[in-house]
Amino acid sequence: MVQTWQLQEAKNKFSRVVENAVSRGPQIITKRGVEVAIVISCEEYQRLLVSKGSLSEFFRQSPLADLDIDLTRDTSEVRQDIELS
């Protein structure tokens, strides 16, 4: 469960913030009501690092990868200029 902490409270209860990040998930830190940081467990961080892949891998794994799409370039002439009044 994601929990939100004001910065001062997070500083005062840092051990609890870390424990919650490990056991309950990301902990959001706010400063003057604005979300400024997130504390996550090392396990979650490692998972995020591993999930990064190249753009070409992303497209290869897409459910749309096997669709037959016509990607040939349109060679028709350029349209005439249009005057807007």
N, C-alpha and C positions, 0 to 999 in steps of 0.2 A: 504494500500500500504506500503510495507516494504521500509524503508529509511535507508541509511547508514550514520553514523556520525563519524567524526574523534573524538578521545577522548577529545581533547582540546575544540573543538566546542561543543560537547555534554555537557561538564562542563559549558561552558559559556551560553548555551541555554537549561539548564536542564528542565526548566518549559515547553518549547516547545517540547522537546523530550518526556516528560511524556504525554503531551496533545496529541501528535501524536500517542503514544502507545495506548492511550484510544480510539481515534477516527479513526485511520487509520491502526492499527495493529503493530506488532513487529518492534522495531527500533534497528538496528544493530550498535554496537559501535566497531570501529577499533582503533588499536594502531600500528603505523608504518606500516599501510597497511594490518594488520592481524586482522581478526574478533576475538574479545576477549570477548564480552558480548552482551546480548540482553535485552532490556527493553520491558516488556510486561505489559498489564493492569492486575489488580487484577482479573477481570472477566476471562481473558484468562488463568491466572495461576490456578484459581479454576477449570476451565474446564479441564485443563491438569491433575490436581490431581485426579479429579473424573474419568477420562478416564482410569486411571491405574487399572489393574485388575490382577488376578493371571494367571499364565501360563495355568493352566487347564481350566479356563474360556475362554481364548483366543482360545484354541483348540476346546472347545465345541461350540463356536460361528463361527468357521470356516465353509465356504461353503463346505469344503471337509469332514466335520464331519460324514456325513451319507454314505460315500463311503464304500463299502465292500472290505477291504484291508486284504490280508492274512499276518498276523504278526507272523506266526509260525516260529520257529528257524530252520535253515537248519542243519540237523544232519548228513550230508554226511561226509566221512572221510577227513582228512586234505590232501591237495595236497602235492606231493613229492617236495623236494627242487629242484630248478632249478639252474644249474651252468651257470654263465655268463662268457664268455671269452672275 
